[in-house]
């Protein structure tokens, strides 16, 4: 499960940065898949929001990392997230129409729940740099909004 991907020992700031950036990038990739496949106005609007917001947060992260002279470090959590996302994209690729829309949005609800929980309980408390912690907290606020948005779209698709 997605939650299992986050089960890792104490994380360093470079690892945390890599996980946060990877989680955002994976959601951008999922949204691009939705934009290529979905004809639903609501699903497309949600996917456009994901691309816009995650791109903006990831850009801020890269600026901060450059300023702090920190190179993100790949790690078991990042790799597990990437592997799970690839499997989910392959699974969604076989679906079309309403079935795709429902599966994409269901996954977005679950994904944001898992990522938000990891930010709250693991990544933010483990971050030692104040600016990194602050960026993660800002990201969490945005991503909690995404989770609610995904739940609204999901309810409308039923």
Secondary structure, 3 states (H helix, E strand, C coil): CHHHHCCCCCCCHHHHHHHHHHHHHHHHHHHHHHHHHCCCHHHHHHHHHHHHHHHHHHHHHHHHHHHHCCCCCCCHHHHHHHHHHHHHHHHHHCCCHHHHHHHHHHHHHHHHHHHHHHHHHHHHHHCCCHHHHHHHHHHHHHHHHHHHHHHHHHHHHC
